[in-house]
């Protein structure tokens, strides 16, 4: 049965495209394999260099602990702690050394070390020094009798030799790693050139002849132009119907998404409201429960001050006990304040923000000024809570990340709008790199969520070394 024109075109196109795609696919897969192999080698090399470098640090740490253990009479009760730490560090040092020599590291994760002939010779030269230093350190660990000054002098001499040899080995590992990366770059560049050449040949030997063939086919199709025009008209009608259907589907989808968005907003609002209610409950329990018990404990403790205590040690213990009670009371008050300050419920947003600024200045040394025209005005409960949490989150970010010395909080009501402006003179940040700091990102996300739930807008104006300005505007129609 003779093949039709469309079958001929399809067969030829399929054959040529399969050839082109197989060539490009093969080169792409080869390149990907090389890249993955190169990345694995680079990670392994970096781990080996890190372990080799850490050997230097471990040797220095062991020498310091050896000195402490030799003079253990000055350590009193700490000798056992240092001895356990010394034993663990010595075992890790031995394990890393054996792994480097044997070519198989199993520290943190398993890595096979690619030791060149030169590196093996360097490790062989290091091994006697390591063994000598290890024997002396083991001697100290086993509490064998020895001359302290002599063994200490020998350890310091061996450590200097070990560090010099280890420096050379680290540099050698790093140099060999760079050479492997360089070779892989040349291979990948060669593969890229080959791929480009294949694409060029495909264009000249496949796609150019194919274009000529298609022109011939199109010329043949011109003879059936009238039939094609009628089919196009039918297709146009069908497309219009499809477009109408798509528009209806798009409208329904938008309505569905809008409903989901509103449900998410209601859900988020309910979740935040539940969190705030739980914070109020915990704050009351801390203040009315644990706080009152601690205050009672402090009063009972005060009664003991009338007693005469002749023993200085017991007097110091009593003073420490009283100080600990006061610190616990202060920590409980601070935790209760952070959960839900009573001043926010009793006296309103302005008083709560001023108290937050005072606590921040006292705790961190950052001077926080507050300006507001809401001293005698109360807002809705949810709006006050949201504005307070936004201010609290912004000030926490300033304390943790801004390295600022001054900050200002300005809270104003103008017409039917509440404007909150938080300014600091800190280091600022680049918003593009904010995703690297998950804590700051979550904090800003919580602020934006609260602003959106209140129907407002938030703008963050910041640049590295230029400080940060946070401008929040929320509508308020309650007179």
C-alpha positions as CSV (number, residue, x, y, z in Angstrom):
1,X,0.0,0.0,0.0
2,X,1.6,3.3,-1.1
3,X,2.3,5.8,1.7
4,X,0.5,9.2,1.6
5,X,2.2,12.6,1.6
6,X,1.6,13.2,5.3
7,X,3.0,9.8,6.1
8,X,6.2,10.5,4.1
9,X,6.7,13.8,5.8
10,X,6.1,12.3,9.3
11,X,8.5,9.4,8.7
12,X,11.3,11.7,7.4
13,X,10.8,14.2,10.2
14,X,10.7,11.5,12.8
15,X,13.9,9.9,11.5
16,X,15.8,13.1,11.3
17,X,14.7,14.4,14.6
18,X,15.4,11.1,16.3
19,X,19.0,11.3,15.0
20,X,19.4,14.9,16.2
21,X,17.8,14.3,19.6
22,X,19.8,11.2,20.3
23,X,23.1,12.9,19.5
24,X,22.3,15.9,21.7
25,X,20.8,13.7,24.4
26,X,23.9,11.5,24.5
27,X,26.2,14.5,24.8
28,X,24.0,16.1,27.5
29,X,23.8,12.9,29.5
30,X,27.6,12.5,29.3
31,X,28.1,16.1,30.4
32,X,25.7,15.6,33.3
33,X,27.5,12.5,34.4
34,X,30.9,14.3,34.3
35,X,29.5,17.2,36.2
36,X,28.0,15.0,38.9
37,X,31.3,13.0,39.1
38,X,33.2,16.3,39.3
39,X,31.0,17.6,42.1
40,X,31.3,14.4,44.1
41,X,35.1,14.5,43.7
42,X,35.2,18.1,44.8
43,X,33.1,17.4,47.9
44,X,35.3,14.4,48.8
45,X,38.4,16.5,48.3
46,X,37.0,19.3,50.4
47,X,36.2,16.8,53.2
48,X,39.7,15.4,53.0
49,X,41.3,18.9,53.1
50,X,39.1,19.7,56.1
51,X,40.0,16.6,58.0
52,X,43.7,17.1,57.2
53,X,43.5,20.7,58.4
54,X,41.6,19.6,61.5
55,X,44.5,17.2,62.4
56,X,46.6,20.3,63.0
57,X,43.9,21.8,65.3
58,X,43.5,18.4,67.2
59,X,47.3,18.1,67.7
60,X,47.4,21.6,69.2
61,X,44.4,20.9,71.4
62,X,45.9,17.6,72.6
63,X,49.1,19.4,73.5
64,X,47.2,22.0,75.5
65,X,45.3,19.3,77.4
66,X,48.4,17.3,77.9
67,X,50.0,20.3,79.6
68,X,46.8,20.7,81.8
69,X,46.9,17.0,82.7
70,X,50.6,17.0,83.5
71,X,49.9,19.9,85.9
72,X,46.6,18.3,87.0
73,X,47.1,19.3,90.7
74,X,46.0,22.8,89.6
75,X,42.7,21.4,88.1
76,X,41.1,20.1,91.3
77,X,37.8,18.5,90.3
78,X,38.1,19.3,86.6
79,X,40.9,16.7,85.9
80,X,38.4,14.0,85.2
81,X,36.5,16.1,82.6
82,X,39.8,17.1,80.9
83,X,40.9,13.5,80.9
84,X,37.7,12.2,79.2
85,X,37.9,15.0,76.6
86,X,41.6,14.2,76.1
87,X,40.8,10.5,75.5
88,X,38.1,11.3,73.0
89,X,40.2,13.8,71.1
90,X,43.2,11.5,71.0
91,X,41.0,8.7,69.6
92,X,39.6,11.0,66.9
93,X,43.2,12.2,66.1
94,X,44.3,8.5,65.6
95,X,41.3,7.6,63.6
96,X,41.8,10.6,61.2
97,X,45.5,9.8,60.8
98,X,44.8,6.1,60.0
99,X,42.1,7.1,57.5
100,X,44.5,9.5,55.7
101,X,47.2,6.8,55.5
102,X,44.9,3.9,54.5
103,X,43.0,6.1,52.0
104,X,39.6,5.5,53.7
105,X,38.1,8.1,56.0
106,X,35.0,7.3,58.0
107,X,34.6,10.6,59.9
108,X,31.2,12.3,59.6
109,X,30.7,10.4,56.4
110,X,32.6,7.8,54.4
111,X,35.2,9.1,51.9
112,X,37.9,7.4,49.9
113,X,41.1,9.5,49.9
114,X,42.9,9.8,46.6
115,X,46.5,9.8,47.8
116,X,49.1,10.4,45.1
117,X,52.5,8.9,45.3
118,X,53.9,12.2,46.5
119,X,51.2,12.4,49.2
120,X,51.9,8.8,50.3
121,X,55.6,9.6,50.8
122,X,54.7,12.7,52.8
123,X,52.3,10.7,55.0
124,X,55.0,8.0,55.5
125,X,57.5,10.7,56.6
126,X,54.8,12.1,59.0
127,X,53.9,8.7,60.5
128,X,57.0,8.2,62.8
129,X,56.5,11.7,64.2
130,X,52.9,11.0,64.7
131,X,53.6,7.7,66.5
132,X,56.2,9.2,68.7
133,X,53.9,12.1,69.7
134,X,51.0,9.6,70.1
135,X,53.0,7.4,72.4
136,X,53.9,10.3,74.7
137,X,50.3,11.5,74.8
138,X,49.1,7.9,75.6
139,X,51.7,7.7,78.3
140,X,50.2,10.8,79.9
141,X,46.7,9.4,79.6
142,X,47.7,6.1,81.3
143,X,49.3,8.0,84.2
144,X,52.6,6.2,83.8
145,X,55.6,7.6,85.7
146,X,57.7,10.0,83.7
147,X,59.7,13.1,83.9
148,X,57.2,16.0,83.4
149,X,59.7,18.5,82.1
150,X,61.4,16.1,79.7
151,X,58.1,14.6,78.3
152,X,56.7,18.1,77.9
153,X,59.8,19.3,76.1
154,X,59.6,16.3,73.7
155,X,55.9,16.8,73.0
156,X,56.4,20.4,72.1
157,X,59.3,19.5,69.8
158,X,57.3,16.7,68.1
159,X,54.3,19.0,67.8
160,X,56.3,21.6,65.9
161,X,57.5,18.9,63.5
162,X,54.0,17.4,63.1
163,X,52.5,20.9,62.3
164,X,55.2,21.6,59.7
165,X,54.6,18.2,58.0
166,X,50.9,18.5,58.3
167,X,50.9,22.0,56.7
168,X,52.7,20.6,53.7
169,X,50.3,17.7,53.4
170,X,47.2,20.0,53.6
171,X,48.7,22.2,50.8
172,X,49.5,19.1,48.8
173,X,45.9,17.8,49.1
174,X,44.6,21.3,48.1
175,X,46.9,21.5,45.2
176,X,45.9,18.0,43.9
177,X,42.2,18.9,44.3
178,X,42.7,22.0,42.2
179,X,44.4,20.0,39.5
180,X,41.6,17.5,39.4
181,X,39.1,20.4,39.1
182,X,41.2,22.0,36.4
183,X,41.3,18.7,34.4
184,X,37.5,18.3,34.7
185,X,37.0,21.8,33.5
186,X,39.0,21.0,30.4
187,X,37.0,17.9,29.8
188,X,33.7,19.7,30.2
189,X,34.9,22.5,27.9
190,X,35.9,19.9,25.3
191,X,32.5,18.3,25.6
192,X,30.8,21.7,25.2
193,X,32.8,22.3,22.0
194,X,31.8,18.8,20.6
195,X,28.1,19.5,21.5
196,X,28.2,22.8,19.7
197,X,29.9,21.2,16.7
198,X,27.2,18.5,16.6
199,X,24.5,21.1,16.7
200,X,26.1,23.0,13.9
201,X,26.4,19.9,11.8
202,X,22.8,19.0,12.5
203,X,21.8,22.5,11.3
204,X,23.8,22.0,8.1
205,X,23.2,18.4,7.3
206,X,19.7,17.8,8.7
207,X,17.7,21.0,9.3
208,X,18.8,22.8,6.2
209,X,17.8,19.9,3.8
210,X,14.7,19.5,5.9
211,X,13.7,23.1,5.3
212,X,14.2,22.6,1.5
213,X,12.0,19.4,1.7
214,X,9.3,21.3,3.6
215,X,9.2,24.0,1.0
216,X,8.5,21.3,-1.6
217,X,5.8,19.9,0.6
218,X,4.2,23.3,1.1
219,X,4.2,23.8,-2.7
220,X,2.2,20.7,-3.1
221,X,-0.2,21.7,-0.3
222,X,-1.0,25.0,-2.2
223,X,-3.1,22.9,-4.6
224,X,-5.6,22.1,-1.8
225,X,-5.9,25.7,-0.6
226,X,-9.7,26.0,-0.9
227,X,-10.3,22.8,1.1
228,X,-7.9,24.0,3.7
229,X,-9.7,27.4,3.9
230,X,-13.0,25.7,4.6
231,X,-11.4,23.6,7.2
232,X,-9.9,26.7,8.8
233,X,-13.4,28.3,9.0
234,X,-14.7,25.2,10.7
235,X,-11.7,25.2,13.0
236,X,-12.3,28.9,13.8
237,X,-15.8,28.3,14.9
238,X,-14.7,25.4,17.0
239,X,-11.9,27.6,18.5
240,X,-14.4,30.3,19.4
241,X,-16.5,27.7,21.2
242,X,-13.4,26.4,23.0
243,X,-12.4,30.0,23.9
244,X,-15.8,30.6,25.4
245,X,-15.5,27.4,27.4
246,X,-12.0,28.4,28.5
247,X,-13.3,31.8,29.6
248,X,-16.0,30.2,31.7
249,X,-13.5,27.8,33.2
250,X,-11.1,30.6,34.0
251,X,-13.9,32.7,35.6
252,X,-14.9,29.7,37.8
253,X,-11.2,29.0,38.6
254,X,-10.7,32.6,39.7
255,X,-13.8,32.5,41.9
256,X,-12.6,29.3,43.4
257,X,-9.1,30.7,44.1
258,X,-10.7,33.9,45.6
259,X,-12.8,31.7,47.9
260,X,-9.8,29.7,48.9
261,X,-7.8,32.9,49.6
262,X,-10.6,34.2,51.8
263,X,-10.8,30.9,53.6
264,X,-7.1,31.0,54.2
265,X,-7.3,34.5,55.5
266,X,-10.1,33.6,57.9
267,X,-8.1,30.5,58.9
268,X,-4.9,32.5,59.5
269,X,-6.9,35.1,61.5
270,X,-8.5,32.4,63.6
271,X,-5.1,30.7,64.2
272,X,-3.5,34.0,65.2
273,X,-6.4,34.8,67.5
274,X,-6.1,31.4,69.1
275,X,-2.4,31.9,69.6
276,X,-3.0,35.3,71.2
277,X,-5.6,33.8,73.5
278,X,-3.2,31.0,74.5
279,X,-0.5,33.6,75.1
280,X,-3.0,35.5,77.4
281,X,-3.8,32.4,79.3
282,X,-0.1,31.4,79.7
283,X,0.8,35.0,80.7
284,X,-2.0,35.0,83.4
285,X,-0.8,31.7,84.7
286,X,2.8,32.8,84.9
287,X,1.8,36.1,86.5
288,X,-1.0,35.0,88.9
289,X,0.3,31.5,89.5
290,X,4.1,31.0,89.4
291,X,4.7,34.7,89.9
292,X,2.7,34.8,93.1
293,X,4.3,31.6,94.4
294,X,7.8,33.1,93.7
295,X,6.9,36.3,95.4
296,X,5.7,34.3,98.5
297,X,9.0,32.4,98.4
298,X,10.9,35.7,98.3
299,X,8.9,37.0,101.3
300,X,9.7,33.8,103.2
301,X,13.3,34.1,102.3
302,X,13.4,37.8,103.5
303,X,12.3,36.5,107.0
304,X,15.5,34.5,107.2
305,X,17.6,37.7,106.9
306,X,16.7,38.5,110.5
307,X,18.6,35.4,111.6
308,X,22.3,35.7,112.5
309,X,24.5,33.5,110.3
310,X,28.0,33.2,111.5
311,X,29.2,30.7,108.8
312,X,30.4,32.8,105.8
313,X,29.8,29.9,103.4
314,X,26.2,29.4,104.6
315,X,25.7,33.2,104.4
316,X,27.0,33.2,100.8
317,X,24.7,30.3,99.9
318,X,21.7,32.2,101.4
319,X,22.7,35.4,99.5
320,X,23.0,33.3,96.3
321,X,19.6,31.7,97.0
322,X,18.0,35.1,97.5
323,X,19.6,36.5,94.3
324,X,18.4,33.4,92.3
325,X,14.8,33.9,93.6
326,X,14.9,37.6,92.4
327,X,16.3,36.6,89.0
328,X,13.6,33.9,88.6
329,X,10.9,36.4,89.5
330,X,12.3,38.9,86.9
331,X,12.6,36.1,84.3
332,X,9.0,35.1,85.0
333,X,7.8,38.7,84.7
334,X,9.7,39.1,81.4
335,X,8.3,35.8,80.0
336,X,4.8,36.9,81.0
337,X,5.3,40.3,79.4
338,X,6.6,38.8,76.2
339,X,3.6,36.4,76.0
340,X,1.0,39.1,76.5
341,X,1.8,42.4,78.4
342,X,-1.0,43.2,80.8
343,X,-0.5,46.9,80.0
344,X,-1.7,46.3,76.4
345,X,-5.1,45.1,77.7
346,X,-5.3,47.6,80.5
347,X,-3.9,50.8,79.1
348,X,-3.7,50.3,75.3
349,X,-1.2,50.1,72.5
350,X,0.8,53.3,73.2
351,X,1.6,52.3,76.8
352,X,2.5,48.8,75.7
353,X,4.9,50.0,73.0
354,X,6.5,52.4,75.4
355,X,7.0,49.7,78.0
356,X,8.4,47.4,75.3
357,X,10.9,50.2,74.2
358,X,12.0,50.6,77.9
359,X,12.6,46.9,78.3
360,X,14.5,46.7,75.0
361,X,16.7,49.7,76.0
362,X,17.4,48.1,79.4
363,X,18.2,44.6,78.1
364,X,20.1,45.4,74.9
365,X,21.5,49.0,75.3
366,X,19.7,50.1,72.0
367,X,18.0,53.4,72.6
368,X,14.4,53.0,71.4
369,X,12.3,56.2,71.2
370,X,8.5,56.2,70.8
371,X,6.3,59.0,69.3
372,X,2.6,58.6,69.0
373,X,-0.7,60.6,69.0
374,X,-2.7,57.6,70.4
375,X,-2.0,58.2,74.1
376,X,-5.7,58.6,75.0
377,X,-7.2,56.6,72.2
378,X,-8.0,52.9,72.1
379,X,-8.2,50.8,68.9
380,X,-10.0,47.5,68.4
381,X,-8.6,44.6,70.3
382,X,-7.4,42.7,67.3
383,X,-5.8,45.7,65.7
384,X,-4.0,46.6,68.9
385,X,-2.6,43.1,69.3
386,X,-1.5,42.9,65.6
387,X,0.2,46.3,65.8
388,X,1.9,45.4,69.0
389,X,3.2,42.0,67.6
390,X,4.4,43.7,64.5
391,X,6.4,46.2,66.6
392,X,7.7,43.5,68.9
393,X,8.9,41.4,65.9
394,X,10.6,44.4,64.3
395,X,12.4,45.4,67.5
396,X,13.5,41.8,68.0
397,X,15.0,41.8,64.5
398,X,16.8,45.0,65.2
399,X,18.3,43.6,68.4
400,X,19.3,40.3,66.8
401,X,20.5,41.4,63.4
402,X,20.8,45.1,62.9
403,X,23.8,46.0,65.1
404,X,22.0,49.3,65.7
405,X,22.5,51.9,68.5
406,X,19.2,53.8,68.0
407,X,15.7,52.9,66.9
408,X,12.5,54.9,66.7
409,X,8.9,53.8,66.7
410,X,6.3,56.3,65.4
411,X,2.6,55.4,65.7
412,X,0.1,57.9,64.2
413,X,-3.6,58.1,63.4
414,X,-4.4,60.3,60.4
415,X,-8.0,60.5,59.2
416,X,-9.1,56.9,58.9
417,X,-5.6,55.3,58.8
418,X,-3.1,54.1,61.3
419,X,0.5,54.5,60.3
420,X,3.3,52.6,62.0
421,X,6.9,53.6,61.2
422,X,9.9,51.7,62.7
423,X,13.4,53.0,61.9
424,X,16.9,51.9,62.9
425,X,20.4,53.0,62.2
426,X,21.7,49.5,61.8
427,X,23.6,47.7,59.0
428,X,20.5,47.1,56.9
429,X,20.3,44.1,54.5
430,X,19.8,43.1,50.9
431,X,16.3,41.7,50.5
432,X,17.6,39.4,47.7
433,X,19.7,37.4,50.2
434,X,17.0,37.3,52.9
435,X,16.2,33.7,52.2
436,X,19.6,32.6,53.6
437,X,18.5,33.8,57.1
438,X,15.4,31.7,57.9
439,X,14.7,33.4,61.3
440,X,14.5,36.9,59.7
441,X,12.5,35.6,56.8
442,X,10.0,34.0,59.2
443,X,9.8,37.2,61.2
444,X,9.0,39.4,58.2
445,X,6.6,36.8,57.0
446,X,4.7,36.9,60.3
447,X,4.6,40.7,60.1
448,X,3.2,40.7,56.5
449,X,0.6,38.1,57.5
450,X,-0.7,40.3,60.3
451,X,-0.7,43.4,58.1
452,X,-2.7,41.5,55.4
453,X,-5.2,40.2,58.0
454,X,-5.7,43.8,59.1
455,X,-6.3,44.9,55.5
456,X,-3.2,47.1,55.4
457,X,0.1,47.4,53.5
458,X,3.7,47.1,54.4
459,X,6.8,48.6,52.8
460,X,10.4,47.7,53.8
461,X,13.0,50.3,52.7
462,X,16.6,49.0,53.4
463,X,20.0,48.8,51.9
464,X,23.3,47.4,53.3
465,X,24.9,49.8,55.8
466,X,22.0,52.3,55.4
467,X,19.6,51.1,58.1
468,X,16.1,49.9,57.7
469,X,12.7,51.7,57.5
470,X,9.5,49.7,57.9
471,X,6.3,51.6,56.9
472,X,2.9,50.0,57.8
473,X,-0.5,51.6,56.9
474,X,-3.7,50.0,58.2
475,X,-7.2,51.4,57.7
476,X,-9.2,52.2,60.9
477,X,-12.8,53.3,60.5
478,X,-13.7,53.2,64.2
479,X,-14.2,56.7,65.6
